[in-house]
Amino acid sequence: MDSVKINPAKLNGEIHIPPSKSLSHRAIICAGLSDGVSVIDNLMFSDDIEATLNGMKSLGTDIQRTEIGPHQDIYCVTLKGNSKVRVMNATIDCRESGSTLRFLIPFAGIAGEKITFTGRGRLSERPLDAYYEIFDQQNIQYNNNGRLPLEVRGTLKPGTFKIKGDISSQFITGLMFVLPLLDGASRIEITTGLESKGYVDLTIDILKKFGIEIENNDYTGFYIKGNQKYRSRYYRVEGDYSQAAFWIVAGSLGGRIKCIDMNTDSLQGDKAILDIVKEMGAILEIGEDFVKIKESRTHGTVIDASQYPDLVPIIAVLGALSSGTTKIINAERLRIKESDRLKAISTELNKLGANVRELEDGLIIEGKEELKGGTVDSWNDHRIAMALAVASIRCTGPVIITGSGAVKKSYPQFWRDFKKLGGKIHERYMG
């Protein structure tokens, strides 16, 4: 298993933030459904994005990639799409990407033949009941064993689709991709309060950029006309606030970091990291396309994580090294991510000497000035691995992270960038 040993050090310098994974998934799918040629610029080929690219290839999209960027890991991708889905490969491997799986399952309802969805890791345990209920209502055939592989065959018909708003916005987004192509109007009704509104906003916005109109009824429901057409276009993916969050917290814990390629008008829900760290006392400078953060004396607060669950691991690190108590609430959905993130981050931070108490739907964190270091595990979860790396900045001894290769899921160059900022890393350290 890949491991890294990190000797504590402050991080300083400039970092180009990777492109938004959320927007990359959406742009690839919209381009694949557009008649004609689209260009998606500033794309990073993490494992999750590779899964969506290969999924759209399986559904008939022709994809060509060209390397750009200073480190030869950012790409410009040309996609020749087709609004009439053509099944080139009836098995779609979603790897460990929940977005790929939940975004592409509805495509089986417009494909005209059986499609099988596979995956690995904890993906096979991620709930899909929202789709099973729709399949039952519309007499779409599927094998309901509650795990992958999932076989789906049938025709999705326009109508009213009832979805709970407190499970995952990915089901809503998946439907929004295909319902505009049906021969008739549809409605998505949200039967509970909607969490992760920011992700739905991203979907509606990028659909509009590709020519698709969705009518938002104050997040209680969405009206979608049928027989719409996706329009091909050029689209550049902006920097990812969920990844910038690691560097923003790193700067506040010790050092001075400038995050470049940040859209300060972004609709990304994880942009909330700026407000959270400011509320905790961090010193930020926000420019037109950058965010600067410097070492700050931070204090605890209460954080409602319902709208930005992906930020919880790194917020927990900041809380563990801030004065007073930090309480994270409404975070129960983190238990069904790549790992049980509430258990993972509390367990591993406590190994480093933190004082984190796990609740059913959140965390209570008593802050300390520093942690001691030690050996921790990523739980095969990219966000846990990166959060633990940032915690090393304020440890008195080395931090060894086993399963460090998990970062490939979303940010393959994380360890390189950590070193670039002055991180003292020994890779594949086996003791």
Protein Blocks (a to p, Z undefined) as FASTA:
>chain_A
ZZddddddddeddddddddfklmmmmmmmmmmpgcjdddehiacdfklmmmmmmmmmnop
acddddedjkopaccddddddfbdcdfbfcdcekjafklmmmmmmmmmmnopacddddeh
jllmpccklmmmmmmmnopacddehpacdddeddddeddddddfklbfklmmmmmmmmmm
pgcddddddfbdcehklmmmmmmmmmmmnopacddehhlaccddehiacddddddddddf
klmmmmmmmmmnnccdddehiafkbcbfklmmmmmmmmnopacdddfkbccddddddddd
dddfklmmmlmmmmmmmmmmcghjdddehilmmmmmmbdfklmmmmmmmmnopacdddfk
bccddddfbdebdcddeklpaklmmmmmmmmmmccbdcddehklmmmmmmmmlmmmmmmn
opacdehieZZ
